[in-house]
Amino acid sequence: MDGITKWAAALCFAAVGCTAFQILAPKKGLGNIFRLITAAFFLCCLASPLLSVKSIEDINFDNLPRAVSADDIQHKVKQQIKSQVNTALELTARQTLSEHNIELGKIEANIDIDEDSRIYINGVVLYLDKQNRSLSLTAEQLMEERLGVEVTVIILE
């Protein structure tokens, strides 16, 4: 980023300098040539970062990814959606259960996504620590009420 800032500053100085020289140059005769030279100089200043770009021959094309199919992209998008839904469910579950002093170990959701990108949550599994064994029925009822889906509670030993 520092290189870009320096280049932009140098470009501004070159623009001011070229403009000053063009104003001072005569209108006819050698003035036209001088304006052409200052314009060329400014274009060289503008293009100077391109001189430091590595040659395209240095790129190793074997390491570039192969063509990606639409099915691969759709599968990846579905995975990301499921991950986001799981994260949102976990946040909701932790918040709901913490209000009743129940600590959630982890949560798993059975999520399906159809062709129209509709998300269906078919069931949720809550994993609670053995300290919360007595509150497992309460946790199950709270989450079924909150999420509107069947909830199963498993006690971790």
Secondary structure, DSSP 8 states (H G I E B T S, - for coil): -HHHHHHHHHHHHHHHHHHHHHHHS-SSTHHHHHHHHHHHHHHHHHHHHHHTS--GGG--GGGS-----HHHHHHHHHHHHHHHHHHHHHHHHHHHHHTTT--EEEEEEEEEE-TT--EEEEEEEEEEEGGGGGGHHHHHHHHHHHH-S-EEEEEE-
